[in-house]
Amino acid sequence: MENVNIKALNDRIQQESSFVDLLSLEMGKVIVGQKGLVENLLIGLLANGHILLEGVPGLAKTLAISTLSQAVSAKFSRIQFTPDLLPADVTGTLIYSQKKEQFEVHKGPVFANFVLADEINRAPAKVQSALLEAMQERQVTIGEQTFALPEPFLVMATQNPIEQEGTYPLPEAQVDRFMLKVVVDYPTREEEKLIVRMNNGGTFPKVSPVVTPEDIVRARSVVREVYMDEKIERYIVDIVYATRTPGEYGLGSLKDLISFGASPRASISLSLAAKAYAFIKRRGYVIPEDVRAVCPEVLRHRIGLSYEAEAENVTTEQIIEQVINAVIVP
């Protein structure tokens, strides 16, 4: 690819990505700190992927996605998952109309641009699988009819890492459907002081819509045009392969700690997330740093730990760090 093309692409992406700063600014009005969370929400939105959030209650997870939907002037819905939830409570159902003497479709809360699945691991498998079709196929079947979901469509699911009673762990196949798994941490002392002040004063800034859902759909097609060199593609595949066959990359010590490595979906997500990250950084091409930046979020839920790893308190983050350090950077 000639430099001229890269330059033209770079200029175009600089123009197209100007709304990213506006979105971040709007979200920054309401959300104190949590830079990583905001950045990952934007990556998920631009790369057309869903996000799984893990963190203790009260860390502005719900607030983040509702703020984003206001800034994009999109439809937002929140589903609180509980053990007695039914698939129809998520997707919708057929209701008999006596007036018309026929069944009518009543669409559920999943028909929105941004869907917050709160405490997703509290719902039984049947409900989780109903959400799965929506996430993967971008469509919902009610009765005999199939309905397409609106564009953009982003599911952000939260799970609480500490409470395990009355929860149904997400099966591997479902966890794999999430492009990113973001671990949300506590704010710093300074940030927390600001949060307390804002809440005490009761003065919450209003979020103004700065982009439209159509802008996001257009930006997604531009993100796919971000240039990725063959060397970077090889780098991504090497990172994913190192989680499957660590011995080939001089990581023999990891062999007994990993029960299964990342799937091909990880490679796809890694390349798309790296492109979205480059777009956010207003660059028309992907560099190895972009891949490294999104690696933990893309891989942390796709690597299975063996009993040995759990016994030794080894985390997936430590494994990812070793993999990134071992794979040769192009």
Number of C-alpha atoms within 10 A of each C-alpha: 7 6 8 9 12 16 14 12 19 19 14 15 24 17 11 17 18 13 17 19 13 15 21 17 15 22 24 18 13 18 22 18 17 19 13 13 20 20 15 20 22 20 26 24 24 28 23 24 22 24 26 21 23 20 18 18 15 9 16 17 23 17 14 18 24 21 23 23 23 20 23 23 17 21 17 20 19 20 18 15 23 17 15 9 17 17 18 16 16 23 22 20 18 15 11 13 11 8 6 8 8 10 13 13 14 14 17 18 18 28 22 20 21 27 23 26 23 21 20 27 24 24 23 21 16 12 22 23 15 19 22 19 14 21 21 13 10 17 19 23 15 17 12 6 8 10 13 12 17 17 16 20 24 24 26 25 24 26 22 17 14 10 9 11 7 12 17 15 15 18 12 12 10 14 17 20 19 26 27 31 24 21 18 17 13 13 14 12 9 10 15 14 12 14 17 11 12 15 10 9 9 9 9 10 12 12 20 14 17 16 18 14 19 13 14 18 16 12 21 18 13 20 26 16 15 22 19 17 13 10 13 19 18 13 19 24 17 20 28 28 20 25 27 19 18 21 13 10 16 13 17 12 10 20 16 13 21 21 16 15 19 21 16 12 15 26 20 16 23 28 24 25 31 31 30 30 26 23 30 22 15 20 23 26 21 21 18 15 13 21 25 19 13 22 25 22 21 27 27 20 21 26 24 17 19 16 13 13 18 11 9 10 9 14 14 20 16 11 22 21 13 15 22 19 12 15 18 11 16 11
